[in-house]
Amino acid sequence: MIARKYAPFIEKVIRFCHLQLFLTTLSLPVLIIWGLPLSFLSPIGNFIFGPVLTAFLLISSILFFTQLLHIPNSFFGMLLEWITHGWHFILRFANTSTLIACERPPLWLLLPLPVCTLLLIHIPFFQPRKRNMFSLFVLLCLPYLYTLLFHASSGILPVACTRSAVTLFKHDGHVFVIDPGAIGQTPSASSWVTYTLTSNLAQKTGSLVVDRFIVMRLGSRIFEALTTLLSKITIKEIMIPYWSGHIPKNSWRAYKKFTKKARELNCRITRIPQEPVTLLETPHALLRIEPTKRTLRHDQATYKAARISGFIDNEHIDIYASQQGKKKTAPACIA
């Protein structure tokens, strides 16, 4: 009796899931090439917020035309504000742990996916819904299985940033991000970490979880960028320089916002040590950080420049804090 009562709703949910699976598999190559992750909550979110988005677009259109025709529209404006505030309230509970990134596989695997997806709709053998949904699910999992089984688990991967580079250090599931000061030299640092760094992390490491993010220079831009980045990916620990003296007010405000965001997301903030420390050591990889004799300055604050060296198999890095304001920097040497 209960099954019959809810049969139309169950049928609607199954049809929605089938359509969601088809569209996700069809668009998967584009998402992977752009470095965009999938989310476990995507089907649920689309199912629940589809009507909310429809209401938002409908009321926005009504508001636009009533404003154009000089018709009183304060009620529609109030409705739109309620929907917007409710949407923002729910987004506060967003969790980056539901995101699934995929390391970029070869094009010969990605390009046939849309063709195979469309063929599944037209081949009679795959017409039954259960068989069709299972086949689409297998296609969806193929890129992730390939990168899991055949892609290298280690590598030193530079990401170009202005005249310098940010280095990704990946070894046996551990991901380190090393910024010698490049992000702080970028005029739109927050946008760069949101759209460039996160997509490169997904494409090159297949992960949106960073074990250590090492910052080698101070500045308001890097603190603002880290605050933004914390809401996009999961960072377990961030290392910043140990300074003495006073930093500018804008940098101090950005630093306080950054530390508040880090506490909310259980991200540890540690200082770069004043003596050599080994960050990672295995038979095939090594990563060390040590202070140098050079002193860097940020307004009235001073701190020791750091050097990071290490290797993965035959790849070596030697990274120094970049000289801000110079035309040439040498943040990383990879052999």
N, C-alpha and C positions, 0 to 999 in steps of 0.2 A: 504493500500500500504506500509506504513512504517512498520506495524507489519509483513508483509510478508518479507520485506527486512531484518529485524533483527531477524527473526524467528530462523535461525540456531544458532545465538549467544545466544539468550534467552534460547534455548533448551540446549546449552552447559553449561550455567550458572546453570540451574535447575539440570542438571545431576551432575555437580560438587558439588552443595549444598547437594544433596541426598547422594553422596559418602562421603562427609565431615561429615554429620550427622551420617551415618552408622559407620564410623571409630572412631569418637569421642565417640559414645555410647559404641562401642565394647571395647575401651581402657579406659573408664571412671573408672572402679574399680582400675586399676593399678595407674592411675593419683591420685586418692583420697588416696590410701594407701601410696603412696610416698609423699603425701602432695604437689602435683603440682596443681596450679590453671589453670582454663580455661580462655580464653580471648574472649571478644566480637569481637575483631578484627581478631581472628584466621582465620575464613573462608575467609575474605577479603585479609588478608596477604598471605594465601596459594594460593589463586587464582592469585594474582598479582605477587608474588615473586617466584611462581613455575617455570616459564620460566627463571627468573634471576638465580635461584639456578641451573637449568639445564645447563645454559650457563657457570656458574662458574665451575661446575664439569667437563664439556666438555673441557673447556680451560685448566683447571688444568691437565687433563689427557694428552692433547696434549703437554703441557709444559713439563710434566714428560718424555714422550716418546721421544720428540725431544732432550731433555737434555741427555737422555740415549744413543741416537744414534748420538750425537754430530752434530745435525742439528741446524742452526741458528734459534733462537726463541725469539728474542727481541720484536717482534711485539705482540706475544701472552703474554709475560710477561707484556707489557704495557696495554693490554686489561684487564688482570687479576687485575692489580693495579687500573684501572678505576672502575671496578665492585666493588672491595673491598672498595675503598674510597666512592663510591656512597652508598653502603650498610651501612657503618659506619655513613655517614651523615644522612641518614634516621633514623637510630637507635637513634640518638640524640633526636628525637621527641617522643620517647617511653613514654607512660603514664601508671603508675601502677594502675590508677583508672579503667582501663578496665579489670583488672583481677578479677576473681570470684573464691574465695576459698570455700571449702566445709568441714565442720567438719566431721570427720570420722564416718560413720554410722556402724551398726553391719554387720558382714560378711554375715549373712543370706540374707541381702538385696543386697549387692554388688555382691556376687558370681553368682547369677542367671542372672544378667544383660547381660553378653556376650552370654549365652545360649539363652535367649529370643530374643536378637538381631539377632542371626543367624536363629532362628525359623521364625522370621518375613519375612525373605527372601524366605523361602520355603513353608510357608502356603499359599494356594491359596487365602484365604479371604483377605490377606494383600498384594497381588500382585499389585493392582493399586497404582500408584506412590503417589498420594495425601494421600491415607489411610496409606501407608507404611511410608511416611515421618512424618505424624502426630503421628503414633504409636512410631516411633523412638524418636521423640521429647518428648513424655510423659515418655518414659523410661529414657531419659537423665535427666529429671527434678525430677524423683522420689527421689534420694538421697538428693537433696537440699530441697525438700518439707518435707522429713522425719526429717532432722536435724532442720528445721525451726519450725516444729510443736511439736516434741517430745523430743529434746535434751535440757538439762539444759541450762539456759541463764546465769548461774553464776558458778564460780569455781576458786580455787587456784591451779595452775598447774605448778609444777617444771619441768625444762628441765635440765638434767644433763650436766655439762660442766667441763671438767677436774676433779679436786677434789672438786668442788663446784657445784652450780646450779644457773640458771637464773629462776626467778619466773614470771609466767604469771598470772595476776589478772584480771579476767573477771567478769563483773557484768552489767546486763541490757544493753548490747550493748557497754559498755565502756571496753576498753582493756588497761591495764597497763603492761609494761615490767620492771622488777626490776633486775638490774645487780649489785650484791654486790662487783664486781671485778673479777668475773669468766672469762669474755671474755678477759680481759687484760692478764690473765695468760695462755691463749691458744696460742701455737706457731703460728698456722694458724688461727688467729681470723677472718679475712675477709672471709675465706672459711667456717668457722664454722657458721657465721651468715647467709651466703648465702645458704648453703645446709641443715644445721641442724635447726637453729632457725626459718627460714621462713617456712620450712616444718612442724615444730611443731606448729607454729602459725596457719597454715591452718588446720591441723588435730585436734588440741585441742580447738581452738576458732572459726574456720570457718570464719576467717577474716584476711585480710592483711592490715588492718588499725589500727594503734596503737595511742591511744589518748595521752599517756605519756610514754616516755622511760626514766627511771631514772638510771643514772650512778653514782655509789657511790665511784669510784676510778678513778684517773687520769692515763694516760699513752698513749704513741704513738699508741699502738696496738688498744686500744678502739676507739681512734679518727679515725684510718684507717678503723676499722670495721664499725663504724657508717657511714662513708662516703660511703662505699660499700652498706650498708643496705638501705640507703636513696634512692638508685637507684633501689632497689628491691621491697620495700613496701612503703606505705604511713605512715609517722610519723608526727603527728600534733605538738608535743612539745617534746623537749629533755631537761632533767634537768641534769646538771653537777655540781660538787663541786665548791664552791666559794673559790678560793685559793689566797694566797698572796705570793709574791716572784717570782722567775724565774724558769720556767720549762725548761728541756733540749731542745736543738735546734731541734732535730728530733721530739720531742713531739710538739713543737711550729709550725713546718712546717705542721705536720699532723693536728693540731688544725685549722690552717688557711685554709687548704683544706676542712676540715669538715664544718667550718662556711660558706665558699663560696658555697659549695654544698647545705647546708641548706637554704641559702638565695635564691638560684635559685629555690628551690622546696617549698618555703613558709613554711618552718618548723621553729617554734619558738625555740630559745635556751634560757633557763632560768637557773638561779643559784639555787642550793639547799639553802633554806632560813636558816638564822641564828637563827630562833626561831621556835617553833612547829607550823606546818601548817597542816590543814586537807585537803587532796587531794580529798577525796570522802566520802560522808556521806548520807546514806539512812536508812530507818528503818531496813534493813536486811544486810547492809554492811558498813564498815568503813575502811578508809585507811589514816594513818597519817605519817608524816615525821618530825623528830626532831633531832637537833644536840646532840652529846654526849660530854663528857669531854675529850675523847681521841683525840689526834692530829695525823694526818697522814702526811707523807712527800713524796714528789716526787721530788728528787734531792734537789734544794734549795727552792722549793715551799712547803708551809704547808697549811693544811685545816682541818676543824673539821670533824671527822667521823660522819656519820649519822646513824640513826636507823629508820626503817620503821616497823610499826605495824598495825594490822588491823584484820578484820574478814569478812567472808561471811557466814551467818547462823551459823553453828556449826564448821566451819573451821577457824582456827586462824593462823596468821603468825607473826613472830618477826625476822626481818632481820637486820643484822649489816654488815657494810663494812668489807670484808674479809681481813684477815692478809696475805698479799702477802709474798711469800717466806717461809711460814710455811707449815708443812706437813699436819696439820689438820686445817680445817676451818669450821665455823658454820654459813653459810650464811642465812639459813632459818630454822625455826622450824614450822612445820605444824601439828596441832593437829586435 
